[in-house]
Amino acid sequence: MMTWDECPADFDILEQVTILRNLEQHPAHISSMSLHHDHRSAAKFVPLFFVHEDESYLVPTEDDPISPWFTPRAYVSWEKLLIAIDQVEALGDWLEERLIAKKYPRRRLS
């Protein structure tokens, strides 16, 4: 039986990719010209993956009463983009291997 714990992909990174995609496509304000992390994501993913180090101080903390008013902008560096692509490929390769094994049961997983 397949369990997601066996997958080598980093699901936190994959989830942040999906969240930022959704925030970009469905902004809170139609006039917004920049993409900011939402408060829920900023609290859930510590540290945030797609954030510039100069704005990492904007991530809300329990001891900082001001930071919940602000969230950092989403920043995708070339390095982080490549890491995210690697995680997507890791998930795809892992799933493909299992799907082929399910479709052709005589084959063995490598």
QUIURLIN-V466456 format. One record per residue. N is the residue number from 1. RES is the residue in one small letter. SS is DSSP state (h for helix, s for strand, l for the rest). NEAR is the number of other C-alpha atoms within 8 Angstrom. Layout:
[[N/RES/SS/NEAR] [N/RES/SS/NEAR]]
This chain:
[[1/m/l/2] [2/m/l/4] [3/t/l/6] [4/w/h/5] [5/d/h/5] [6/e/h/6] [7/c/l/8] [8/p/l/8] [9/a/l/8] [10/d/l/7] [11/f/h/6] [12/d/h/7] [13/i/h/10] [14/l/h/11] [15/e/h/8] [16/q/h/11] [17/v/h/9] [18/t/h/8] [19/i/h/9] [20/l/h/11] [21/r/h/8] [22/n/h/9] [23/l/h/11] [24/e/h/8] [25/q/h/6] [26/h/l/6] [27/p/l/10] [28/a/l/6] [29/h/l/5] [30/i/l/5] [31/s/l/4] [32/s/l/8] [33/m/l/4] [34/s/l/5] [35/l/l/11] [36/h/s/8] [37/h/l/12] [38/d/l/7] [39/h/h/9] [40/r/h/6] [41/s/h/10] [42/a/h/14] [43/a/h/10] [44/k/h/6] [45/f/l/9] [46/v/l/6] [47/p/l/5] [48/l/l/8] [49/f/l/8] [50/f/l/10] [51/v/s/12] [52/h/l/11] [53/e/h/5] [54/d/h/5] [55/e/h/10] [56/s/h/10] [57/y/h/5] [58/l/h/9] [59/v/l/13] [60/p/l/12] [61/t/s/9] [62/e/l/5] [63/d/l/4] [64/d/s/8] [65/p/l/7] [66/i/l/6] [67/s/h/11] [68/p/h/11] [69/w/h/5] [70/f/l/9] [71/t/l/14] [72/p/l/12] [73/r/s/11] [74/a/s/11] [75/y/l/7] [76/v/l/9] [77/s/l/7] [78/w/h/6] [79/e/h/6] [80/k/h/10] [81/l/h/9] [82/l/h/8] [83/i/h/8] [84/a/h/11] [85/i/h/8] [86/d/h/8] [87/q/h/12] [88/v/h/10] [89/e/h/8] [90/a/h/10] [91/l/h/11] [92/g/h/8] [93/d/h/8] [94/w/h/10] [95/l/h/8] [96/e/h/8] [97/e/h/9] [98/r/h/9] [99/l/h/8] [100/i/h/9] [101/a/h/12] [102/k/h/7] [103/k/h/6] [104/y/l/7] [105/p/l/8] [106/r/l/5] [107/r/l/6] [108/r/l/6] [109/l/l/6] [110/s/l/2]]
